[in-house]
Amino acid sequence: MPNFLSTGHATNTIDTAALHAHLDEYIAEQIDSPGVKRLLVLPPDITRLNSMAGEITAYLWDKLADRVHIDLMPALGTHVPMTESQCVRMFGDAIPMDRILPHRWRDDLRELGELPADFIGELSEGKLKQSMQVAVNKQLFEGNYDLIVSVGQVVPHEVIGLANYTKNVMIGVGGKDTIDKSHFLGAVCGMESIMGRADTPVRRALNAGFDQFIRPALNVQFILTVIGPDGAFNNVLRGLYIGDDDATFEAAGGLSREVNFDVFDEPVDRCVVYLDPEEFHTTWLGNKAVYRTRMAMADAGELVVLAPALKGFGEDPGIDTLIRRHGYLGTDHTLQAIETDPEMAGNLSAAAHLIHGTSEGRFKITYCPGEGVTREEIESVGFGYRAYQDAAAQYDPAKLTTGWHTDADGKKFFYIANPALGLWASKQRLG
């Protein structure tokens, strides 16, 4: 099934009835017709709540559960496992919790092989000369599934360029070495040369691993969404792409660049980003506010991050400790930490995250948490601090929509309601 469906346009809206009609056709031709009896669905977790992957997964369950054994495995990567309430919020209450399988990225793995150091060195132009192990959750092989369906959103991404497709398998249900090396590969290649692009060194690495070790062994298909804002700043489904090949992803990526990439004529002096309490509890996730705006920020500007539900830094206790130990202090500092701290050297995804999360001193980053994190904690990792209640009185999320605004002092600022849904850049940063 090279490309089953490719529909989308920057001004197109696929409503619920149209989405269901497309899915019904897919079910009839790709699940019922070949007689699929065991199905594994790989949706994203709660951090991709706006991807419509939850609704698609719930629809597949509703239409198929009476005749197909269906398991779900949220593609967590390194994220915290979803709670029961989050699963209900994302997928509805019809799916039994014992059908929602965990992914433990350090433990539940089948090692498949490795990409050689020479290949990774070539992709990184000599900046990373290590092999990359390919491993995925063993359930993909041991579950005896007739079909695995990966569901998710194509959107600009700081590590790989555009999220989803093979990343949802290789990283979402992948192993530590793949996650570490791919993230560090993206960091050393330079985030600003990667974000929003379909063809990047990280994408080539993950595609190579998927094509060599997974595609020949498993029947994996992809349902990809592209989400964009409408005139009322609501998120709507702009594109739906279903297939199992690169062309399916590239078509979705082309539309994502149109609807998720905002380019300014001039750099932004002040940007305010809101982190939805349902999605963002750590800087590991919340630093999307940094990643997605850094190409828009003016030198000496200020990025204000409203983080009411912030509870810590890492999604994982070990990585949280490394972030607190080394902070977001710039690339040189992080590279030195790799040389001097064996724990950091063994957790290259954490090192990559620290590189991604710094402004390299070019602009100020002010985090505004609620009571879950103290001023001392925020400042200890290199960010500026402001209390959430104080900042929200000036920038009220209940009253603001994504776009330009003027504060009480008559000064302009750009507000972003959800950094996970786009990428922002100035023309000068795009060259």
N, C-alpha and C positions, 0 to 999 in steps of 0.2 A: 504494500500500500504506500507507494511513494508520496502521494499527496491526495488525500481524500477530499479536503475542503480548504478553500482559500478565499475568504470573503472579508472585506474591510475597506474603509476609506476614512480619511480624516474628518469628514462631515457626516459619516454614516452612524446610525444608532441601531444596534441589534437588540430589539426588545425581547422580553421574556418569551413571547409566543414564537418569535423567529428562532431564538436560541434553542427552545425545546424541539422545534421542527428539525433543525440541523442535527441535534443529538439523537432524535428518533431515527433519522436516516442512517446515522453512524451506527447506532445499536443494531438496526435491521441488517445492515450490510457487513459489518465487521465483528459483531458479537453473535447475533442469532444465526446468521447464515452459515458461518463456519462451525457452529456448535460449541462455542466457548462455555465451559462448565466451571472453571475456576479462574477468577479475575482478581488481580491486585491493583489497587488504585494508589498512586503516589501523589497526593495533593500537597500544597505547602502548608505551613502551620499558621497560627493566628497572626503572625507578623505580616502575612499577605492577605489580611481579611478583605481588602478591597479588590482582590484579584478576580472575583467571581468564581474562583476554583471551588469554594465551599458549596455554592449553589449548584455547580455542575456535578460535583461529587454526590451531593444529596439526590440529584435527579437520576444519576446512574443507579444509585442504590434503589430508589423508588421503582424504577422501571425493570430492574433486573433481579432483585433479591429473591423473588419467588421462584426463580429457575436457575440462578447462577450463584455459586458460593463466592462471596465478595469479601476481601479483606482490604483495609485501609492502612497505609503506613505514611503518616505525615513526614515530609522530607525536611527533617529538622536541621540537618547539618550539625552544628555545634550548639544549637539553641536549646533552651530548657524545654523538656517534654510538656506537651499540652495538658492542662487540667481537664477534668470532666466538664466543668462549666465552659471552658474554652472550646472544647469539642462540640458541645451543644450549640454554642454561639456560632461556630464556623460551619458545622455540617447538619444542624438540626438535631432533633431528639429521637429520630427513628432508627438510627444506627446503634446497635448494641456496643457498649464499651469494649467487650472482649473481641470485637472485630477490628478495633483500632489498635494496631500493633505499634510498639515503641521502636525507635531506632537509637541504639546505644553506639555512638560513633567510635568508641574506643574498644568495644568488646564484641559485638554481634556481627562479626565480619567473615567473609570468605575472601582470601587473598587470591587474585587472579593472575598477577604478573606485574611487570613494571615497564615504564617508559625509560629508555636508557639515558644516562647522564649526558651523552653527546647530543641527543635530541633536545633535552631541556636546555643545555648550554647554547645550542644554536638558536632556540626560541628567545632566550634571554640576552643574546649577544654577549655571552660569556659571564653574565652577572650571577647566574646560578648554575653550578656544574654538579648537580646531584641527580640521581635517578629518582623517579616518582613511582611509588608503589600504587597499583590499582587494586582496590578492594571495595566491595559493596556489602550491604547487609545480606547475610547468608540466607535469609528467608526468601529472597528473590529466586534463589536456586532450589531451596529445599521445599518451597511451598507448592511445587508441581503446578504452577499456574499456566494456563493456556495462553493468557494474555496479561501483560502489564501495561497499564495506561497511566502515563505521567501527565498531570493536569497542572497548569500554572500560567502565570502572567509573564509576558516579555516586556521588560521595562529597563531603562538604563541602570547599570550596576557598576559599582566602584572597582570590583575585582576582575570581572570578566568582560565588561563592556556592555553587554545586554544579558539580563537574567534569563534563566530557564533553558529549555531543550536539554541537552546532555548534562548540563550542570545540575539539574534537578535529580538526576540519578547519581552521577559521579561525586557530587558534593552533598546533595540533600540526603542520600542514604549511603554515602561513601565513608571511607575510613580516615583515620587521623593523618596518615602520611600524604594522602591525596589532598586533603584539606589544607594541611600545612604548606606543602610545596606549591600548590596552585595559588594560594593567597600571597605567598612570598614572591612568587614569580610575577604576579600582578604588581606588587609593590615596587620591586626593583626595576620593572619595565616602565613605571611612571603612570600613575593613575590618570593624569590629564591626557595622556595619549591613548587611553583605553576606553574611558567612559563613553557610552552611547554608540560604540562601534561593534559591528557583528563579527568582524575578523580581527582577532587579537591573539597575542601569544598564549594567553590562558585558554581561550576558546579552542585554539589549535591543539593544545595539550589534552584538554578534556575530550574533544572529539576523537583524537587519536586513541586514547584509552578506551573510549566507548566502542569505537569501530573495531578495535583489535580484540577486545576481551568480552564485551557484552553483546553487541549486535549479533555476532554469529551464534550465541548460545541462548538468547532469550528473545521472545517476541514482545518488543516494546514499541508502543505507539504514543503519540503526544497530542494532547489537546491544549492549544496555546491561545491565550486571550491577550488583547491589547485594550487597555482601559484609558480613556481620556476624559477631560472635563467638557461639559456642555456649557451653554451660555449662562446658566444659572450656577455654575461652579459645582454641579453634581457630577459624580463619576459615572460614565456610561460605557457600555461595551461597544467599542469602535471596530474591533476585528476579531474573527474567530478562524483559527487555522488548525487543521487536523491532518496528521500524516506521520511518517516515520523517518523522514530524510532531512538533509540540510536545507533543501529548497523551502520546506514548510517553515522552518525557523527563520530563514532569511527574508521570506515574505512578511512574517510577523515583525521582524526587526526593522524592516523598512517603514512600516506603518508606525511603529513605536517611536522612531526618530522624528516622525512628523508631529505626533500628538503629545509626546512626553518630553520634548526638548525645547526649552524656551531660551531664546538668545536676545540679550540686551545690547543696545547701541553703546552704552557706557557701563563701566563697572558699578556695582551697587555698594554705596557707602555703609548702609545699615540694612541688615536682613534679619527678620524675626521668623523663627521656625517653631511650630507647635508639634509636640510629640504626644499623640493620642494615648491616653492612659491604658487603653485596651491592648495596645501593641508594644509600647516602649517602656521597659522597666530598667534598662541598663544602657550604659554608653556604648557597649558592644553593638547594640541595635540603634540606639539614639544618635550615634555619630553619622548616620545617614544625613543628618542636618549639616554636617561638615562636608562629607563626601560630595553630596549632590549640589552644593552651593559654591564650593571653593573656586570654580572657574568663573563664577559671577562676581566674587567679592573684590572690592577695591583694596589696594594696598593701604594699610592703616585704617581700614574699615572695621566694623564690628558685626559679628554674628551673634545674635541673642537666641538662645535655645530654651524654650519654655518646656520644662520637663516635670509636670506635676506628679507623675507616678514613679520617678526614678528611685531605685532601691540600691543600686550598686553599679559596678563597672563591667564585670564579665558575666556571661551566661553560665559559666562553669567555675567552680571554686578555685581551681588551679590557675585559670587564666585571670580571674579577678585578682588573685594575689600578684600575678606578674604585672598587671596594669597598675596596681597600687605601688608596686616596688619601683617601677621604671617611669611611669607617666607618659603623657603625650608631649614629649619634649623635642621632637624633630628626628629626622632620618639619621643624622650622624650619631646622636645619642643612642638611638635604638640599635644601629649597627654595632656600636661599641658594646652595648649590653649583650648582644649575641656572642661577642668574643669573650666576655668576662663572666657571663652567667650561664652555666650549663642548662638550667631550666629553660631559659629563654631560647637557647640554641636548639632545645628539643621541642619547642613550641613555636615554630615559624609562623603559624597563622596568627598568634598573638603579636609577634613582632611586626607582621604586615599590618595588623590592625592599628598598632601604635603609630606606624608611619602614615597610614591613611588618615588617622584622626588628628593630625597636627596641621596647623596652618604654616608651619616652618617659619613662624614669627612674622608672617606677611600681614595678617589681620588678627584682631582680638576675638577670642571665643569666650562668651559669657554663658555659663550654664545656670539655669534658674530652676532648681529642684524644689519639690515640696519638702515634707519633714523626713523623708526616707534617707536623705543624704545630707551631711553637714557641710558648712562652709569649709571647714578644715579639710574634709575629704576631697571636695571639688578642687580646692586650691592646691592640694598636695600632688595632683596629677597634672597640673599645669594650666588649668582653665581658670578664668575669672568667675566670680560668684555673685549671684543676686537672688534673693528669696523669690520664690514663685509668686506669692501673693502680691509682692511689691511690683514685680514685672508685669503680672497679669492685669494690675490696675491701670498700667499704661498701655498694654497691648492685650485687650480682652478677646480671647479666642471665641467667645460667644457672639461677638459683634463683627469679627474680621473675616474676610474671605481672601483667598489667594489673589494677590495683586498689589498694586501700589496704594499707599495710604499716607495720610499726614497726621502727625501727632499733635497734642495740645500746644506744643511750642512752634508749630508750623514747619517742622522738619519731616522730610519724606522718608519712608521706609518701605521695603518690600516684605510682604507677609506670605508665608507658605504654610498651608493648613496641614499638609502631610508630605514630608520629604521623600517618602518611599515611592511616590507616584510620578516623579519627574526628574529632570536634570536641568540645571540653570547655568548659563555661561554668558560672558560678555564677548563681543566680537573680537576684541584684542587677544583674549585667551585662546580663541579658536584659530588664531593666526590668519 
